Amino acid sequence: MSKKNIIIVLAFLILVLLAGYYYYYKNKQASEVVNQTNSAVLPSTSTNPLENKPNVNPVDQTNPFKNIKTNPFQ
């Protein structure tokens, strides 16, 4: 390869790298703006829909062993 071809290939690679960096930088800025906008506008939501569910299990609410006396000699 001649020097002219090497210079053309290097210039092309530099342009590709600069274009890739520009594209990455613009997408990063856009995603930051979207995240800031969403956090300011949208209310925060819980990911667990059963977080505040009532306890409706009757076994948890009653004690079947109410009149059990402990052994004083143990």
Phi, psi and omega per residue, in radians:
M1 nan 2.519 3.121
S2 -1.537 2.947 -3.140
K3 -1.091 -0.605 -3.110
K4 -1.125 -0.746 3.125
N5 -1.150 -0.698 3.125
I6 -1.110 -0.740 3.121
I7 -1.125 -0.688 3.129
I8 -1.151 -0.750 3.133
V9 -1.132 -0.767 3.116
L10 -1.111 -0.722 3.106
A11 -1.100 -0.709 3.114
F12 -1.122 -0.749 3.124
L13 -1.119 -0.695 3.107
I14 -1.116 -0.723 3.108
L15 -1.126 -0.695 3.118
V16 -1.141 -0.754 3.121
L17 -1.118 -0.734 3.108
L18 -1.132 -0.695 3.110
A19 -1.146 -0.706 3.105
G20 -1.126 -0.743 3.107
Y21 -1.109 -0.757 3.126
Y22 -1.065 -0.785 3.137
Y23 -1.098 -0.779 3.125
Y24 -1.104 -0.777 -3.106
Y25 -1.126 -0.743 3.131
K26 -1.140 -0.736 3.124
N27 -1.154 -0.633 3.126
K28 -1.144 -0.766 3.113
Q29 -1.125 -0.723 -3.122
A30 -1.127 -0.716 3.141
S31 -1.201 -0.601 3.090
E32 -1.150 -0.704 3.124
V33 -1.136 -0.728 3.131
V34 -1.127 -0.747 3.141
N35 -1.129 -0.714 3.120
Q36 -1.154 -0.705 -3.141
T37 -1.165 -0.767 -3.134
N38 -1.134 -0.683 -3.131
S39 -1.224 -0.478 3.138
A40 -1.458 -0.519 -3.033
V41 -1.708 -0.806 -3.040
L42 -1.473 2.476 3.070
P43 -1.288 2.702 3.113
S44 -1.331 2.413 -3.118
T45 -2.114 2.636 3.094
S46 -1.469 2.557 3.133
T47 -1.538 -0.207 -3.129
N48 -1.880 1.870 -3.109
P49 -1.245 -0.328 -3.124
L50 -1.717 0.356 -3.098
E51 -1.134 -0.677 -3.079
N52 -1.933 0.563 -3.107
K53 -1.306 2.554 3.113
P54 -1.327 2.715 3.103
N55 -1.526 1.867 -3.088
V56 -1.911 0.172 3.135
N57 -1.425 2.006 -3.089
P58 -1.188 -0.408 3.138
V59 -1.185 -0.604 3.125
D60 -1.238 -0.395 -3.046
Q61 -1.643 -0.207 -3.137
T62 -2.113 2.657 3.089
N63 -1.974 1.934 -3.104
P64 -1.270 -0.248 -3.106
F65 -1.958 1.174 -3.092
K66 -1.387 -0.666 -2.983
N67 -1.766 0.544 3.123
I68 -1.454 2.245 3.106
K69 -1.857 2.496 3.124
T70 -1.434 2.667 3.125
N71 -1.400 2.054 -3.117
P72 -1.274 -0.256 -3.090
F73 -1.681 0.183 -3.138
Q74 -1.672 nan nan
